[in-house]
Amino acid sequence: MLRSHTCGELRIEDVNKKVTLSGWVQRIRDKGSLIWIDLRDRYGITQLLLEEGRSAQELIDKARTLGREFVISARGTVIERVSKNHKMPTGDIEIDLTGIEVLNKSKIPPFTIEDNTDGGEELRMKYRYLDLRRNPLRTNLALRHRLSLETRKYLDSQDFFEIETPYLIKSTPEGARDFVVPSRMNRGQFYALPQSPQTFKQLLMVAGYDRYYQLVKCFRDEDLRADRQPEFTQIDCEMAFVEQEDVLDTFEGLIRYLFREIKGVNIEKLPRMTYAEAMKTYGSDKPDIRFGMKFVELNDVAKGKGFNVFDDAELVVGINTESCGNYSRKQLDKLTDFVKKPQIGAKGLVYVKYNEDGTFKSSVNKFFSQEDLKVWAEKFGANPGDLMLILSGETDAVRRQLNELRLEMGNRLELRNPEVFKPLWVVDFPLLEWDAESGRYHAMHHPFTSPKPEHEHLLETEPGSVSANAYDIVINGVEIGGGSIRIHNRELQKQMFKLLGFSDEEAQAQFGFLMNAFEYGAPPHGGIALGFDRLVALFAGQDSIRDFIAFPKNNSGRDVMIDSPSPISQEQLDELGLRIVEGES
Amino acid sequence: MLRSHTCGELRIEDVNKKVTLSGWVQRIRDKGSLIWIDLRDRYGITQLLLEEGRSAQELIDKARTLGREFVISARGTVIERVSKNHKMPTGDIEIDLTGIEVLNKSKIPPFTIEDNTDGGEELRMKYRYLDLRRNPLRTNLALRHRLSLETRKYLDSQDFFEIETPYLIKSTPEGARDFVVPSRMNRGQFYALPQSPQTFKQLLMVAGYDRYYQLVKCFRDEDLRADRQPEFTQIDCEMAFVEQEDVLDTFEGLIRYLFREIKGVNIEKLPRMTYAEAMKTYGSDKPDIRFGMKFVELNDVAKGKGFNVFDDAELVVGINTESCGNYSRKQLDKLTDFVKKPQIGAKGLVYVKYNEDGTFKSSVNKFFSQEDLKVWAEKFGANPGDLMLILSGETDAVRRQLNELRLEMGNRLELRNPEVFKPLWVVDFPLLEWDAESGRYHAMHHPFTSPKPEHEHLLETEPGSVSANAYDIVINGVEIGGGSIRIHNRELQKQMFKLLGFSDEEAQAQFGFLMNAFEYGAPPHGGIALGFDRLVALFAGQDSIRDFIAFPKNNSGRDVMIDSPSPISQEQLDELGLRIVEGES
């Protein structure tokens, strides 16, 4: 037996017990006559004690050969500590050692195994198994485990079946790039790894499974931006005989359950906001509603006063920042620099300070009187001491820019507390978006999303103005997931593919199985997919998903620990009937 | 709202309620003045009623346009049935219809959606979404859901974390063929899909996670035999600071928990049988111990009597079949034909009938006296009325043959009841097996399995006689899973790779990350992987795993429903830097 207890479980009640613990040497303090060893495992840390005179000399000599991260099994008696450590659960006791067995030695780790390590990103990725020993990562993966299990329990309680869909499926040209898998038994042919189980879950609805879910890996061969992974995990769900509100109710139930069970936080019923309102009020389809600073449009009061910048703009729009009326020239210049950064791209920033004495000071005093600015302040609902920040330009662009400025101000004013959670539904997304590059419509969600029934007649004439039964769940400015009510009618699905530029033959070749299935009694259905990696990160109040994945890939899609991808043998290539084309890579 | 209740939930207490149900038309019985419609969903079947005179004529006309598998939403009032059907949970009531909405039509399905369908295998695979509507498949997938959730609950209760390991990993030449995934971003390089998460779970132990599990898809590009799938699901587990008995205890705990929770069956503590004993007593490392017929070796009493067949044989061994002493000549000939089938390959079968009068009748009367046969009968523990069946030949071959005969007799005598469950552990597997073809040793389990410590000194001199800390769990003659205590020492792992024919460079290139990890404090660890598809099938008392997978592939690794694998575009190939080599396929 390698242990009788873990390193996290002994308490004052256990005094006098003979125990065996196993774990890693976290730290050794050798004070000459006294030696303390901190022994660590997943469950905690327990202090081991050796004392000159009391402990066998041979044991003391052995302890002095130990190094950090050695794996040992230690026998001894639980005793009460003289100076207790109330910060650790085992801090009342220590182990009076009677035996040490070295189970494995350790070289000196390339970085320290502490909460704050001295190892750089790349080194920690290469030695991921050592990085994973650190508390923060262990806590993250424990949270991930808890979240996945509670998700399953909730969905099970709601009569969902978890059903596994295949990983070796078929490549489709729509959407992001597929990873493909050459078939040896069917030479020259390929499987593809799923970007999502979309069509399979719809077929499960056709098959009558009524409520399906799966925590499932999905794959996208994209050029990786920061914090994207080529493989990622979804909570993938689908329900039959539902309308949009049924889906929203069910999954806000999940979100509220998870917050309650895991964070002890009660979340109120989620507000619904239309896409149009989100864009108009927050300049984003994933608004962070933990704080106000809603957009106020000023066209009616800001135009026609001779200020060309506003007069020529499609939209003049601003936010009011409370209690920032005392911003210095330097602070205001910094905000102007912020909005003028190339990745934001505003031409300038107009400010209006509402002074404590009721007067206004602005960067456009020349064009606007105190009375004009008073009217603005009323529109903003501003009070003395506030600062109004205004941008202008083409509608989509200026909304995007003001969204960035709003979030920046939220950060500066510390209004984005990671321990506060404000989820909402954004609904009524457009069905299609025009892609100037390809000169055709793309599906905003995906080609299986249904138009709102009352908009169906516009599909031929005004496709761009058709709204969809599509919805996103957004928490703290992060899109956690999205879904839609699906098309379940063959003719409508055909029409949709046509709008998206598929020929009938292409649609049949790629998705014939689904359209055929729609002819055999497909029920109305809809669903959602939640990004699980991001959900876990959000629960921990963090932004990066990488620290919530046990073995992530780097930004080149490479696992630097196992050194993959890597060349395969000529024999493997021959079996697959493939040749690598030399040339630019 | 598309439904107020499901088709499985209304009872006599619900009489007079106004309800809306949605589902599929299972059956319509039109008796002229009365029309009954059976409406089906995942939860059950509810009977809908229309009556000439009472129901609106327009509704009756509409009902007559419905066909099998139409999807409808039906409104009405719950009423008590005149003639109740006690076989169905909703059999006390029916719905007096007031409205029908056709949600979707259906073409006539290519096969009947009944428990016993008229559709052939291939047709049902092509229309899998219709096959999945049938009760037997729905029950199978419901069982699979239940088993996966209960497995997770149990392992969570035992402090296991579910941790996802990557799907895009690295190709290794050991074992079966990998499926590979070309990397676009790293041209000419490939990922591989995991045959199992073996090395990652070991790294999680090195990382201190202590107890890991995962229900995970694994992939093997093998020439498919019946009932093998290129992708399959494992319950994959690993534990640190354990010895073999700790692993066995934990996972027989899981098995007993699952049988109790899901089948209401109490399983006793699992017997342990050594590999050597299993081979000697059952001729198989996965013995079906639901019935006796243990092997009895006869070398000492059957040789040297002038019967050349026995005298020249390495092993004479038989089984006693109770109460088969009355087998006819024809029945015995059939058994002889059975063992002489090419896939079994015995040269012949010797029988000895123990007559009710205490005499013996055998096929070798010429060589053996009644006294000789009496001695045999004593060794077999046979009684009057029994039949002894004896084979002879080279040890391994004859054991394999007699195993087949024993299982055949078990089937004939109906001793293999699928509702009786007899699990056991087979332990002490050999570490290595000699492969005559490649002229080298192969790992019997895998290259990470540790030799028994007391056999380590034989690795250099007698590798073939080294036993491993490896174990299989076998239920009813089916290997459900297996595992081992792993090597956690770099030098021993290196020695193991060398024995398996790896050069130091190859070992370092393929598994360097693992051997490096062993130098930074790897704890003793071991684990197991259970075949989840097979476990579910076993719980349902069935042999074929295909009916327990929502979307399986056929024996050519093809998904005939979505028609995959399939060609990909030249553009995709170009991006990957690959060319397909024409030639024999």
HADDOCK unambig.tbl for C-alpha pairs under 7 A between the chains (distance, minus, plus):
assign (segid A and resid 2 and name CA) (segid B and resid 241 and name CA) 5.72 0.50 0.50
assign (segid A and resid 2 and name CA) (segid B and resid 242 and name CA) 6.45 0.50 0.50
assign (segid A and resid 41 and name CA) (segid B and resid 208 and name CA) 6.38 0.50 0.50
assign (segid A and resid 42 and name CA) (segid B and resid 208 and name CA) 5.96 0.50 0.50
assign (segid A and resid 42 and name CA) (segid B and resid 209 and name CA) 5.94 0.50 0.50
assign (segid A and resid 42 and name CA) (segid B and resid 210 and name CA) 6.46 0.50 0.50
assign (segid A and resid 69 and name CA) (segid B and resid 520 and name CA) 6.81 0.50 0.50
assign (segid A and resid 69 and name CA) (segid B and resid 521 and name CA) 5.65 0.50 0.50
assign (segid A and resid 70 and name CA) (segid B and resid 521 and name CA) 5.23 0.50 0.50
assign (segid A and resid 71 and name CA) (segid B and resid 521 and name CA) 5.40 0.50 0.50
assign (segid A and resid 71 and name CA) (segid B and resid 523 and name CA) 6.21 0.50 0.50
assign (segid A and resid 103 and name CA) (segid B and resid 523 and name CA) 6.79 0.50 0.50
assign (segid A and resid 104 and name CA) (segid B and resid 521 and name CA) 5.55 0.50 0.50
assign (segid A and resid 104 and name CA) (segid B and resid 522 and name CA) 6.32 0.50 0.50
assign (segid A and resid 104 and name CA) (segid B and resid 523 and name CA) 6.66 0.50 0.50
assign (segid A and resid 105 and name CA) (segid B and resid 519 and name CA) 6.95 0.50 0.50
assign (segid A and resid 105 and name CA) (segid B and resid 520 and name CA) 6.96 0.50 0.50
assign (segid A and resid 105 and name CA) (segid B and resid 521 and name CA) 5.49 0.50 0.50
assign (segid A and resid 106 and name CA) (segid B and resid 519 and name CA) 5.41 0.50 0.50
assign (segid A and resid 106 and name CA) (segid B and resid 520 and name CA) 4.13 0.50 0.50
assign (segid A and resid 106 and name CA) (segid B and resid 521 and name CA) 4.53 0.50 0.50
assign (segid A and resid 107 and name CA) (segid B and resid 519 and name CA) 6.04 0.50 0.50
assign (segid A and resid 107 and name CA) (segid B and resid 520 and name CA) 5.40 0.50 0.50
assign (segid A and resid 109 and name CA) (segid B and resid 520 and name CA) 6.74 0.50 0.50
assign (segid A and resid 129 and name CA) (segid B and resid 203 and name CA) 5.86 0.50 0.50
assign (segid A and resid 129 and name CA) (segid B and resid 204 and name CA) 6.60 0.50 0.50
assign (segid A and resid 129 and name CA) (segid B and resid 206 and name CA) 6.44 0.50 0.50
assign (segid A and resid 129 and name CA) (segid B and resid 207 and name CA) 4.74 0.50 0.50
assign (segid A and resid 130 and name CA) (segid B and resid 207 and name CA) 5.77 0.50 0.50
assign (segid A and resid 132 and name CA) (segid B and resid 207 and name CA) 5.61 0.50 0.50
assign (segid A and resid 133 and name CA) (segid B and resid 207 and name CA) 5.00 0.50 0.50
assign (segid A and resid 133 and name CA) (segid B and resid 208 and name CA) 5.96 0.50 0.50
assign (segid A and resid 142 and name CA) (segid B and resid 161 and name CA) 6.72 0.50 0.50
assign (segid A and resid 145 and name CA) (segid B and resid 161 and name CA) 5.75 0.50 0.50
assign (segid A and resid 145 and name CA) (segid B and resid 162 and name CA) 5.40 0.50 0.50
assign (segid A and resid 145 and name CA) (segid B and resid 163 and name CA) 6.67 0.50 0.50
assign (segid A and resid 161 and name CA) (segid B and resid 142 and name CA) 6.72 0.50 0.50
assign (segid A and resid 161 and name CA) (segid B and resid 145 and name CA) 5.74 0.50 0.50
assign (segid A and resid 162 and name CA) (segid B and resid 145 and name CA) 5.39 0.50 0.50
assign (segid A and resid 163 and name CA) (segid B and resid 145 and name CA) 6.67 0.50 0.50
assign (segid A and resid 164 and name CA) (segid B and resid 550 and name CA) 6.89 0.50 0.50
assign (segid A and resid 165 and name CA) (segid B and resid 550 and name CA) 6.70 0.50 0.50
assign (segid A and resid 165 and name CA) (segid B and resid 551 and name CA) 6.54 0.50 0.50
assign (segid A and resid 166 and name CA) (segid B and resid 551 and name CA) 6.50 0.50 0.50
assign (segid A and resid 169 and name CA) (segid B and resid 564 and name CA) 6.27 0.50 0.50
assign (segid A and resid 170 and name CA) (segid B and resid 564 and name CA) 5.48 0.50 0.50
assign (segid A and resid 170 and name CA) (segid B and resid 565 and name CA) 6.27 0.50 0.50
assign (segid A and resid 170 and name CA) (segid B and resid 566 and name CA) 6.95 0.50 0.50
assign (segid A and resid 179 and name CA) (segid B and resid 181 and name CA) 6.78 0.50 0.50
assign (segid A and resid 180 and name CA) (segid B and resid 181 and name CA) 5.98 0.50 0.50
assign (segid A and resid 181 and name CA) (segid B and resid 179 and name CA) 6.77 0.50 0.50
assign (segid A and resid 181 and name CA) (segid B and resid 180 and name CA) 5.98 0.50 0.50
assign (segid A and resid 181 and name CA) (segid B and resid 181 and name CA) 4.99 0.50 0.50
assign (segid A and resid 183 and name CA) (segid B and resid 565 and name CA) 6.83 0.50 0.50
assign (segid A and resid 185 and name CA) (segid B and resid 556 and name CA) 6.96 0.50 0.50
assign (segid A and resid 187 and name CA) (segid B and resid 585 and name CA) 5.75 0.50 0.50
assign (segid A and resid 188 and name CA) (segid B and resid 567 and name CA) 6.50 0.50 0.50
assign (segid A and resid 188 and name CA) (segid B and resid 580 and name CA) 5.94 0.50 0.50
assign (segid A and resid 189 and name CA) (segid B and resid 565 and name CA) 5.47 0.50 0.50
assign (segid A and resid 189 and name CA) (segid B and resid 566 and name CA) 4.64 0.50 0.50
assign (segid A and resid 189 and name CA) (segid B and resid 567 and name CA) 4.50 0.50 0.50
assign (segid A and resid 189 and name CA) (segid B and resid 568 and name CA) 6.99 0.50 0.50
assign (segid A and resid 190 and name CA) (segid B and resid 565 and name CA) 4.81 0.50 0.50
assign (segid A and resid 190 and name CA) (segid B and resid 566 and name CA) 5.33 0.50 0.50
assign (segid A and resid 190 and name CA) (segid B and resid 567 and name CA) 5.96 0.50 0.50
assign (segid A and resid 190 and name CA) (segid B and resid 568 and name CA) 6.66 0.50 0.50
assign (segid A and resid 191 and name CA) (segid B and resid 564 and name CA) 6.23 0.50 0.50
assign (segid A and resid 191 and name CA) (segid B and resid 565 and name CA) 4.62 0.50 0.50
assign (segid A and resid 191 and name CA) (segid B and resid 566 and name CA) 6.73 0.50 0.50
assign (segid A and resid 203 and name CA) (segid B and resid 129 and name CA) 5.88 0.50 0.50
assign (segid A and resid 204 and name CA) (segid B and resid 129 and name CA) 6.62 0.50 0.50
assign (segid A and resid 206 and name CA) (segid B and resid 129 and name CA) 6.44 0.50 0.50
assign (segid A and resid 207 and name CA) (segid B and resid 129 and name CA) 4.75 0.50 0.50
assign (segid A and resid 207 and name CA) (segid B and resid 130 and name CA) 5.75 0.50 0.50
assign (segid A and resid 207 and name CA) (segid B and resid 132 and name CA) 5.61 0.50 0.50
assign (segid A and resid 207 and name CA) (segid B and resid 133 and name CA) 4.99 0.50 0.50
assign (segid A and resid 208 and name CA) (segid B and resid 41 and name CA) 6.38 0.50 0.50
assign (segid A and resid 208 and name CA) (segid B and resid 42 and name CA) 5.96 0.50 0.50
assign (segid A and resid 208 and name CA) (segid B and resid 133 and name CA) 5.97 0.50 0.50
assign (segid A and resid 209 and name CA) (segid B and resid 42 and name CA) 5.92 0.50 0.50
assign (segid A and resid 210 and name CA) (segid B and resid 42 and name CA) 6.43 0.50 0.50
assign (segid A and resid 241 and name CA) (segid B and resid 2 and name CA) 5.72 0.50 0.50
assign (segid A and resid 242 and name CA) (segid B and resid 2 and name CA) 6.44 0.50 0.50
assign (segid A and resid 513 and name CA) (segid B and resid 561 and name CA) 6.46 0.50 0.50
assign (segid A and resid 513 and name CA) (segid B and resid 562 and name CA) 5.89 0.50 0.50
assign (segid A and resid 519 and name CA) (segid B and resid 105 and name CA) 6.96 0.50 0.50
assign (segid A and resid 519 and name CA) (segid B and resid 106 and name CA) 5.42 0.50 0.50
assign (segid A and resid 519 and name CA) (segid B and resid 107 and name CA) 6.04 0.50 0.50
assign (segid A and resid 520 and name CA) (segid B and resid 69 and name CA) 6.84 0.50 0.50
assign (segid A and resid 520 and name CA) (segid B and resid 105 and name CA) 6.97 0.50 0.50
assign (segid A and resid 520 and name CA) (segid B and resid 106 and name CA) 4.15 0.50 0.50
assign (segid A and resid 520 and name CA) (segid B and resid 107 and name CA) 5.41 0.50 0.50
assign (segid A and resid 520 and name CA) (segid B and resid 109 and name CA) 6.75 0.50 0.50
assign (segid A and resid 521 and name CA) (segid B and resid 69 and name CA) 5.66 0.50 0.50
assign (segid A and resid 521 and name CA) (segid B and resid 70 and name CA) 5.25 0.50 0.50
assign (segid A and resid 521 and name CA) (segid B and resid 71 and name CA) 5.40 0.50 0.50
assign (segid A and resid 521 and name CA) (segid B and resid 104 and name CA) 5.54 0.50 0.50
assign (segid A and resid 521 and name CA) (segid B and resid 105 and name CA) 5.47 0.50 0.50
assign (segid A and resid 521 and name CA) (segid B and resid 106 and name CA) 4.53 0.50 0.50
assign (segid A and resid 522 and name CA) (segid B and resid 71 and name CA) 7.00 0.50 0.50
assign (segid A and resid 522 and name CA) (segid B and resid 104 and name CA) 6.31 0.50 0.50
assign (segid A and resid 523 and name CA) (segid B and resid 71 and name CA) 6.20 0.50 0.50
assign (segid A and resid 523 and name CA) (segid B and resid 103 and name CA) 6.78 0.50 0.50
assign (segid A and resid 523 and name CA) (segid B and resid 104 and name CA) 6.64 0.50 0.50
assign (segid A and resid 550 and name CA) (segid B and resid 164 and name CA) 6.89 0.50 0.50
assign (segid A and resid 550 and name CA) (segid B and resid 165 and name CA) 6.69 0.50 0.50
assign (segid A and resid 551 and name CA) (segid B and resid 165 and name CA) 6.54 0.50 0.50
assign (segid A and resid 551 and name CA) (segid B and resid 166 and name CA) 6.49 0.50 0.50
assign (segid A and resid 556 and name CA) (segid B and resid 185 and name CA) 6.96 0.50 0.50
assign (segid A and resid 561 and name CA) (segid B and resid 513 and name CA) 6.48 0.50 0.50
assign (segid A and resid 562 and name CA) (segid B and resid 513 and name CA) 5.90 0.50 0.50
assign (segid A and resid 564 and name CA) (segid B and resid 169 and name CA) 6.25 0.50 0.50
assign (segid A and resid 564 and name CA) (segid B and resid 170 and name CA) 5.46 0.50 0.50
assign (segid A and resid 564 and name CA) (segid B and resid 191 and name CA) 6.21 0.50 0.50
assign (segid A and resid 565 and name CA) (segid B and resid 170 and name CA) 6.27 0.50 0.50
assign (segid A and resid 565 and name CA) (segid B and resid 183 and name CA) 6.84 0.50 0.50
assign (segid A and resid 565 and name CA) (segid B and resid 189 and name CA) 5.47 0.50 0.50
assign (segid A and resid 565 and name CA) (segid B and resid 190 and name CA) 4.81 0.50 0.50
assign (segid A and resid 565 and name CA) (segid B and resid 191 and name CA) 4.60 0.50 0.50
assign (segid A and resid 566 and name CA) (segid B and resid 170 and name CA) 6.95 0.50 0.50
assign (segid A and resid 566 and name CA) (segid B and resid 189 and name CA) 4.65 0.50 0.50
assign (segid A and resid 566 and name CA) (segid B and resid 190 and name CA) 5.33 0.50 0.50
assign (segid A and resid 566 and name CA) (segid B and resid 191 and name CA) 6.71 0.50 0.50
assign (segid A and resid 567 and name CA) (segid B and resid 188 and name CA) 6.51 0.50 0.50
assign (segid A and resid 567 and name CA) (segid B and resid 189 and name CA) 4.52 0.50 0.50
assign (segid A and resid 567 and name CA) (segid B and resid 190 and name CA) 5.97 0.50 0.50
assign (segid A and resid 568 and name CA) (segid B and resid 189 and name CA) 7.00 0.50 0.50
assign (segid A and resid 568 and name CA) (segid B and resid 190 and name CA) 6.64 0.50 0.50
assign (segid A and resid 577 and name CA) (segid B and resid 580 and name CA) 5.92 0.50 0.50
assign (segid A and resid 577 and name CA) (segid B and resid 581 and name CA) 5.07 0.50 0.50
assign (segid A and resid 578 and name CA) (segid B and resid 578 and name CA) 6.58 0.50 0.50
assign (segid A and resid 578 and name CA) (segid B and resid 579 and name CA) 5.72 0.50 0.50
assign (segid A and resid 578 and name CA) (segid B and resid 580 and name CA) 4.73 0.50 0.50
assign (segid A and resid 578 and name CA) (segid B and resid 581 and name CA) 5.41 0.50 0.50
assign (segid A and resid 579 and name CA) (segid B and resid 578 and name CA) 5.72 0.50 0.50
assign (segid A and resid 579 and name CA) (segid B and resid 579 and name CA) 5.12 0.50 0.50
assign (segid A and resid 579 and name CA) (segid B and resid 580 and name CA) 6.27 0.50 0.50
assign (segid A and resid 579 and name CA) (segid B and resid 581 and name CA) 6.42 0.50 0.50
assign (segid A and resid 580 and name CA) (segid B and resid 188 and name CA) 5.94 0.50 0.50
assign (segid A and resid 580 and name CA) (segid B and resid 577 and name CA) 5.91 0.50 0.50
assign (segid A and resid 580 and name CA) (segid B and resid 578 and name CA) 4.74 0.50 0.50
assign (segid A and resid 580 and name CA) (segid B and resid 579 and name CA) 6.30 0.50 0.50
assign (segid A and resid 581 and name CA) (segid B and resid 577 and name CA) 5.08 0.50 0.50
assign (segid A and resid 581 and name CA) (segid B and resid 578 and name CA) 5.42 0.50 0.50
assign (segid A and resid 581 and name CA) (segid B and resid 579 and name CA) 6.42 0.50 0.50
assign (segid A and resid 585 and name CA) (segid B and resid 187 and name CA) 5.70 0.50 0.50
